[in-house]
């Protein structure tokens, strides 16, 4: 697959898949800041944002690229958070952010500086609770990464977000993703690539392993010689998603292997890597607020990839209302089974940590399935029983009821694979 290079000086065209991706990025980043600034006693929140393939900042149509999105949402979040804190009688909070913008194109960097500079001047004049430092780098990302590490080390940043929106697949090494996620306690990565480039890389670099992975999901390697006829097939989406998850599942505790949705062909993947279940929980919720922006094929309960392609057990999940209804039915079966396999009770925090790498479900649907399920109960720290889904907290316990209706408990040989 030939990589497309944007011509930023003349104005780059915004593709539909990028528009969908940017909307998710914008809404997630705002929510991320709001969640991280919730502590009443907090007076400052520090973070670093690294845009590894920053581009020129704005497209020909005037739409913001990712660097401008980060700057705009920093402004929006600090204003919204402090308005909410003032309403609660709390003191204002300051957000201190290091924004590292890298692109290997000098043309892109020149255009980016001209687009960002006016925003920084406006922030300095009107937003005293936002301390934003912007630095520009002009290298291929892997060349720039050691310099990025120095910036993060010198500033002792623990909360870092990387936006790695590459053209193909090979511009970010697998080991670099691992290093980022293991080096920073609160690291998150948005990682975009073209799946055709990934498949070409796997076929060339790991032919035997690649063929084995395809065989495990019932696909012959020769069937992928011409991808044009398969990229818009639901079953193909499920195969590709499994391959993507298999490649990246060890990079972080929580990996969302969902494609950017395009009914004409699932070609671009947007993966979110996180070290904490709360980040994945928020990300899932954002996807449901943007139904049809990403696509999943498989199950919609707690085991999203546990289906047999040969029996056509999977279904397309676009994070919409109909999908949520199906998910809720599966959650009513999956949740008591998971708790019973752990004994008869789990802390809600441990339950979350155990499920969020394997479910596309919205948190509200998970909570509703807990309350409505006749076989389980949610107990508070004081021994009371939760009656409402929106009151469940991480310190609660989810427990199998002593008197329960029948739900299937599988032997190991009978469990869905």
Secondary structure as a PSIPRED ss2 file (coil, helix, strand):
# PSIPRED VFORMAT (PSIPRED V4.0)

   1 X C   1.000  0.000  0.000
   2 X C   1.000  0.000  0.000
   3 X C   1.000  0.000  0.000
   4 X C   1.000  0.000  0.000
   5 X C   1.000  0.000  0.000
   6 X C   1.000  0.000  0.000
   7 X C   1.000  0.000  0.000
   8 X C   1.000  0.000  0.000
   9 X C   1.000  0.000  0.000
  10 X C   1.000  0.000  0.000
  11 X C   1.000  0.000  0.000
  12 X C   1.000  0.000  0.000
  13 X C   1.000  0.000  0.000
  14 X C   1.000  0.000  0.000
  15 X C   1.000  0.000  0.000
  16 X H   0.000  1.000  0.000
  17 X H   0.000  1.000  0.000
  18 X H   0.000  1.000  0.000
  19 X H   0.000  1.000  0.000
  20 X H   0.000  1.000  0.000
  21 X H   0.000  1.000  0.000
  22 X H   0.000  1.000  0.000
  23 X H   0.000  1.000  0.000
  24 X H   0.000  1.000  0.000
  25 X H   0.000  1.000  0.000
  26 X H   0.000  1.000  0.000
  27 X H   0.000  1.000  0.000
  28 X H   0.000  1.000  0.000
  29 X H   0.000  1.000  0.000
  30 X H   0.000  1.000  0.000
  31 X H   0.000  1.000  0.000
  32 X H   0.000  1.000  0.000
  33 X H   0.000  1.000  0.000
  34 X H   0.000  1.000  0.000
  35 X H   0.000  1.000  0.000
  36 X H   0.000  1.000  0.000
  37 X C   1.000  0.000  0.000
  38 X C   1.000  0.000  0.000
  39 X C   1.000  0.000  0.000
  40 X C   1.000  0.000  0.000
  41 X C   1.000  0.000  0.000
  42 X C   1.000  0.000  0.000
  43 X C   1.000  0.000  0.000
  44 X E   0.000  0.000  1.000
  45 X E   0.000  0.000  1.000
  46 X E   0.000  0.000  1.000
  47 X E   0.000  0.000  1.000
  48 X E   0.000  0.000  1.000
  49 X E   0.000  0.000  1.000
  50 X E   0.000  0.000  1.000
  51 X E   0.000  0.000  1.000
  52 X C   1.000  0.000  0.000
  53 X C   1.000  0.000  0.000
  54 X C   1.000  0.000  0.000
  55 X C   1.000  0.000  0.000
  56 X C   1.000  0.000  0.000
  57 X C   1.000  0.000  0.000
  58 X E   0.000  0.000  1.000
  59 X C   1.000  0.000  0.000
  60 X C   1.000  0.000  0.000
  61 X C   1.000  0.000  0.000
  62 X C   1.000  0.000  0.000
  63 X C   1.000  0.000  0.000
  64 X E   0.000  0.000  1.000
  65 X C   1.000  0.000  0.000
  66 X H   0.000  1.000  0.000
  67 X H   0.000  1.000  0.000
  68 X H   0.000  1.000  0.000
  69 X H   0.000  1.000  0.000
  70 X H   0.000  1.000  0.000
  71 X H   0.000  1.000  0.000
  72 X H   0.000  1.000  0.000
  73 X H   0.000  1.000  0.000
  74 X H   0.000  1.000  0.000
  75 X H   0.000  1.000  0.000
  76 X H   0.000  1.000  0.000
  77 X H   0.000  1.000  0.000
  78 X H   0.000  1.000  0.000
  79 X H   0.000  1.000  0.000
  80 X H   0.000  1.000  0.000
  81 X H   0.000  1.000  0.000
  82 X H   0.000  1.000  0.000
  83 X H   0.000  1.000  0.000
  84 X H   0.000  1.000  0.000
  85 X H   0.000  1.000  0.000
  86 X H   0.000  1.000  0.000
  87 X H   0.000  1.000  0.000
  88 X C   1.000  0.000  0.000
  89 X C   1.000  0.000  0.000
  90 X C   1.000  0.000  0.000
  91 X C   1.000  0.000  0.000
  92 X C   1.000  0.000  0.000
  93 X C   1.000  0.000  0.000
  94 X E   0.000  0.000  1.000
  95 X E   0.000  0.000  1.000
  96 X E   0.000  0.000  1.000
  97 X E   0.000  0.000  1.000
  98 X E   0.000  0.000  1.000
  99 X E   0.000  0.000  1.000
 100 X E   0.000  0.000  1.000
 101 X E   0.000  0.000  1.000
 102 X E   0.000  0.000  1.000
 103 X C   1.000  0.000  0.000
 104 X C   1.000  0.000  0.000
 105 X C   1.000  0.000  0.000
 106 X H   0.000  1.000  0.000
 107 X H   0.000  1.000  0.000
 108 X H   0.000  1.000  0.000
 109 X H   0.000  1.000  0.000
 110 X H   0.000  1.000  0.000
 111 X H   0.000  1.000  0.000
 112 X H   0.000  1.000  0.000
 113 X H   0.000  1.000  0.000
 114 X H   0.000  1.000  0.000
 115 X H   0.000  1.000  0.000
 116 X H   0.000  1.000  0.000
 117 X H   0.000  1.000  0.000
 118 X H   0.000  1.000  0.000
 119 X H   0.000  1.000  0.000
 120 X H   0.000  1.000  0.000
 121 X H   0.000  1.000  0.000
 122 X H   0.000  1.000  0.000
 123 X H   0.000  1.000  0.000
 124 X H   0.000  1.000  0.000
 125 X H   0.000  1.000  0.000
 126 X H   0.000  1.000  0.000
 127 X C   1.000  0.000  0.000
 128 X C   1.000  0.000  0.000
 129 X C   1.000  0.000  0.000
 130 X E   0.000  0.000  1.000
 131 X E   0.000  0.000  1.000
 132 X E   0.000  0.000  1.000
 133 X E   0.000  0.000  1.000
 134 X E   0.000  0.000  1.000
 135 X E   0.000  0.000  1.000
 136 X E   0.000  0.000  1.000
 137 X E   0.000  0.000  1.000
 138 X C   1.000  0.000  0.000
 139 X C   1.000  0.000  0.000
 140 X C   1.000  0.000  0.000
 141 X H   0.000  1.000  0.000
 142 X H   0.000  1.000  0.000
 143 X H   0.000  1.000  0.000
 144 X H   0.000  1.000  0.000
 145 X H   0.000  1.000  0.000
 146 X H   0.000  1.000  0.000
 147 X H   0.000  1.000  0.000
 148 X H   0.000  1.000  0.000
 149 X H   0.000  1.000  0.000
 150 X H   0.000  1.000  0.000
 151 X H   0.000  1.000  0.000
 152 X H   0.000  1.000  0.000
 153 X H   0.000  1.000  0.000
 154 X H   0.000  1.000  0.000
 155 X C   1.000  0.000  0.000
 156 X C   1.000  0.000  0.000
 157 X C   1.000  0.000  0.000
 158 X C   1.000  0.000  0.000
 159 X E   0.000  0.000  1.000
 160 X E   0.000  0.000  1.000
 161 X E   0.000  0.000  1.000
 162 X E   0.000  0.000  1.000
 163 X E   0.000  0.000  1.000
 164 X E   0.000  0.000  1.000
 165 X E   0.000  0.000  1.000
 166 X C   1.000  0.000  0.000
 167 X C   1.000  0.000  0.000
 168 X C   1.000  0.000  0.000
 169 X C   1.000  0.000  0.000
 170 X C   1.000  0.000  0.000
 171 X C   1.000  0.000  0.000
 172 X C   1.000  0.000  0.000
 173 X C   1.000  0.000  0.000
 174 X H   0.000  1.000  0.000
 175 X H   0.000  1.000  0.000
 176 X H   0.000  1.000  0.000
 177 X H   0.000  1.000  0.000
 178 X H   0.000  1.000  0.000
 179 X H   0.000  1.000  0.000
 180 X H   0.000  1.000  0.000
 181 X H   0.000  1.000  0.000
 182 X H   0.000  1.000  0.000
 183 X H   0.000  1.000  0.000
 184 X C   1.000  0.000  0.000
 185 X C   1.000  0.000  0.000
 186 X E   0.000  0.000  1.000
 187 X E   0.000  0.000  1.000
 188 X E   0.000  0.000  1.000
 189 X E   0.000  0.000  1.000
 190 X E   0.000  0.000  1.000
 191 X E   0.000  0.000  1.000
 192 X E   0.000  0.000  1.000
 193 X E   0.000  0.000  1.000
 194 X E   0.000  0.000  1.000
 195 X H   0.000  1.000  0.000
 196 X H   0.000  1.000  0.000
 197 X H   0.000  1.000  0.000
 198 X H   0.000  1.000  0.000
 199 X H   0.000  1.000  0.000
 200 X H   0.000  1.000  0.000
 201 X H   0.000  1.000  0.000
 202 X H   0.000  1.000  0.000
 203 X H   0.000  1.000  0.000
 204 X H   0.000  1.000  0.000
 205 X H   0.000  1.000  0.000
 206 X C   1.000  0.000  0.000
 207 X H   0.000  1.000  0.000
 208 X H   0.000  1.000  0.000
 209 X H   0.000  1.000  0.000
 210 X H   0.000  1.000  0.000
 211 X H   0.000  1.000  0.000
 212 X H   0.000  1.000  0.000
 213 X H   0.000  1.000  0.000
 214 X H   0.000  1.000  0.000
 215 X H   0.000  1.000  0.000
 216 X H   0.000  1.000  0.000
 217 X C   1.000  0.000  0.000
 218 X C   1.000  0.000  0.000
 219 X C   1.000  0.000  0.000
 220 X C   1.000  0.000  0.000
 221 X H   0.000  1.000  0.000
 222 X H   0.000  1.000  0.000
 223 X H   0.000  1.000  0.000
 224 X H   0.000  1.000  0.000
 225 X C   1.000  0.000  0.000
 226 X C   1.000  0.000  0.000
 227 X H   0.000  1.000  0.000
 228 X H   0.000  1.000  0.000
 229 X H   0.000  1.000  0.000
 230 X C   1.000  0.000  0.000
 231 X C   1.000  0.000  0.000
 232 X C   1.000  0.000  0.000
 233 X C   1.000  0.000  0.000
 234 X H   0.000  1.000  0.000
 235 X H   0.000  1.000  0.000
 236 X H   0.000  1.000  0.000
 237 X H   0.000  1.000  0.000
 238 X H   0.000  1.000  0.000
 239 X H   0.000  1.000  0.000
 240 X H   0.000  1.000  0.000
 241 X H   0.000  1.000  0.000
 242 X H   0.000  1.000  0.000
 243 X H   0.000  1.000  0.000
 244 X H   0.000  1.000  0.000
 245 X H   0.000  1.000  0.000
 246 X H   0.000  1.000  0.000
 247 X H   0.000  1.000  0.000
 248 X H   0.000  1.000  0.000
 249 X C   1.000  0.000  0.000
 250 X C   1.000  0.000  0.000
 251 X C   1.000  0.000  0.000
 252 X C   1.000  0.000  0.000
 253 X C   1.000  0.000  0.000
 254 X E   0.000  0.000  1.000
 255 X E   0.000  0.000  1.000
 256 X E   0.000  0.000  1.000
 257 X C   1.000  0.000  0.000
 258 X C   1.000  0.000  0.000
 259 X E   0.000  0.000  1.000
 260 X E   0.000  0.000  1.000
 261 X C   1.000  0.000  0.000
 262 X C   1.000  0.000  0.000
 263 X C   1.000  0.000  0.000
 264 X C   1.000  0.000  0.000
 265 X C   1.000  0.000  0.000
 266 X C   1.000  0.000  0.000
 267 X C   1.000  0.000  0.000
 268 X E   0.000  0.000  1.000
 269 X E   0.000  0.000  1.000
 270 X E   0.000  0.000  1.000
 271 X E   0.000  0.000  1.000
 272 X E   0.000  0.000  1.000
 273 X E   0.000  0.000  1.000
 274 X E   0.000  0.000  1.000
 275 X C   1.000  0.000  0.000
 276 X C   1.000  0.000  0.000
 277 X H   0.000  1.000  0.000
 278 X H   0.000  1.000  0.000
 279 X H   0.000  1.000  0.000
 280 X H   0.000  1.000  0.000
 281 X H   0.000  1.000  0.000
 282 X H   0.000  1.000  0.000
 283 X H   0.000  1.000  0.000
 284 X H   0.000  1.000  0.000
 285 X H   0.000  1.000  0.000
 286 X H   0.000  1.000  0.000
 287 X H   0.000  1.000  0.000
 288 X H   0.000  1.000  0.000
 289 X H   0.000  1.000  0.000
 290 X C   1.000  0.000  0.000
 291 X C   1.000  0.000  0.000
 292 X C   1.000  0.000  0.000
 293 X C   1.000  0.000  0.000
 294 X E   0.000  0.000  1.000
 295 X E   0.000  0.000  1.000
 296 X E   0.000  0.000  1.000
 297 X E   0.000  0.000  1.000
 298 X E   0.000  0.000  1.000
 299 X C   1.000  0.000  0.000
 300 X C   1.000  0.000  0.000
 301 X C   1.000  0.000  0.000
 302 X C   1.000  0.000  0.000
 303 X C   1.000  0.000  0.000
 304 X C   1.000  0.000  0.000
 305 X C   1.000  0.000  0.000
 306 X C   1.000  0.000  0.000
 307 X C   1.000  0.000  0.000
 308 X C   1.000  0.000  0.000
 309 X H   0.000  1.000  0.000
 310 X H   0.000  1.000  0.000
 311 X H   0.000  1.000  0.000
 312 X C   1.000  0.000  0.000
 313 X C   1.000  0.000  0.000
 314 X C   1.000  0.000  0.000
 315 X E   0.000  0.000  1.000
 316 X E   0.000  0.000  1.000
 317 X E   0.000  0.000  1.000
 318 X C   1.000  0.000  0.000
 319 X C   1.000  0.000  0.000
 320 X C   1.000  0.000  0.000
 321 X H   0.000  1.000  0.000
 322 X H   0.000  1.000  0.000
 323 X H   0.000  1.000  0.000
 324 X H   0.000  1.000  0.000
 325 X H   0.000  1.000  0.000
 326 X H   0.000  1.000  0.000
 327 X H   0.000  1.000  0.000
 328 X H   0.000  1.000  0.000
 329 X H   0.000  1.000  0.000
 330 X H   0.000  1.000  0.000
 331 X H   0.000  1.000  0.000
 332 X H   0.000  1.000  0.000
 333 X H   0.000  1.000  0.000
 334 X H   0.000  1.000  0.000
 335 X H   0.000  1.000  0.000
 336 X H   0.000  1.000  0.000
 337 X H   0.000  1.000  0.000
 338 X H   0.000  1.000  0.000
 339 X H   0.000  1.000  0.000
 340 X H   0.000  1.000  0.000
 341 X H   0.000  1.000  0.000
 342 X C   1.000  0.000  0.000
 343 X C   1.000  0.000  0.000
 344 X C   1.000  0.000  0.000
 345 X E   0.000  0.000  1.000
 346 X E   0.000  0.000  1.000
 347 X E   0.000  0.000  1.000
 348 X H   0.000  1.000  0.000
 349 X H   0.000  1.000  0.000
 350 X H   0.000  1.000  0.000
 351 X H   0.000  1.000  0.000
 352 X H   0.000  1.000  0.000
 353 X H   0.000  1.000  0.000
 354 X H   0.000  1.000  0.000
 355 X H   0.000  1.000  0.000
 356 X C   1.000  0.000  0.000
 357 X C   1.000  0.000  0.000
 358 X C   1.000  0.000  0.000
 359 X C   1.000  0.000  0.000
 360 X C   1.000  0.000  0.000
 361 X C   1.000  0.000  0.000
 362 X C   1.000  0.000  0.000
 363 X H   0.000  1.000  0.000
 364 X H   0.000  1.000  0.000
 365 X H   0.000  1.000  0.000
 366 X H   0.000  1.000  0.000
 367 X H   0.000  1.000  0.000
 368 X H   0.000  1.000  0.000
 369 X H   0.000  1.000  0.000
 370 X H   0.000  1.000  0.000
 371 X H   0.000  1.000  0.000
 372 X H   0.000  1.000  0.000
 373 X C   1.000  0.000  0.000
 374 X C   1.000  0.000  0.000
 375 X C   1.000  0.000  0.000
 376 X E   0.000  0.000  1.000
 377 X E   0.000  0.000  1.000
 378 X E   0.000  0.000  1.000
 379 X E   0.000  0.000  1.000
 380 X C   1.000  0.000  0.000
 381 X C   1.000  0.000  0.000
 382 X C   1.000  0.000  0.000
 383 X C   1.000  0.000  0.000
 384 X C   1.000  0.000  0.000
 385 X E   0.000  0.000  1.000
 386 X C   1.000  0.000  0.000
 387 X C   1.000  0.000  0.000
 388 X C   1.000  0.000  0.000
 389 X H   0.000  1.000  0.000
 390 X H   0.000  1.000  0.000
 391 X H   0.000  1.000  0.000
 392 X C   1.000  0.000  0.000
 393 X C   1.000  0.000  0.000
 394 X C   1.000  0.000  0.000
 395 X C   1.000  0.000  0.000
 396 X C   1.000  0.000  0.000
 397 X E   0.000  0.000  1.000
 398 X E   0.000  0.000  1.000
 399 X E   0.000  0.000  1.000
 400 X E   0.000  0.000  1.000
 401 X C   1.000  0.000  0.000
 402 X C   1.000  0.000  0.000
 403 X C   1.000  0.000  0.000
 404 X C   1.000  0.000  0.000
 405 X C   1.000  0.000  0.000
 406 X C   1.000  0.000  0.000
 407 X C   1.000  0.000  0.000
 408 X C   1.000  0.000  0.000
 409 X C   1.000  0.000  0.000
 410 X C   1.000  0.000  0.000
 411 X C   1.000  0.000  0.000
 412 X H   0.000  1.000  0.000
 413 X H   0.000  1.000  0.000
 414 X H   0.000  1.000  0.000
 415 X C   1.000  0.000  0.000
 416 X C   1.000  0.000  0.000
 417 X C   1.000  0.000  0.000
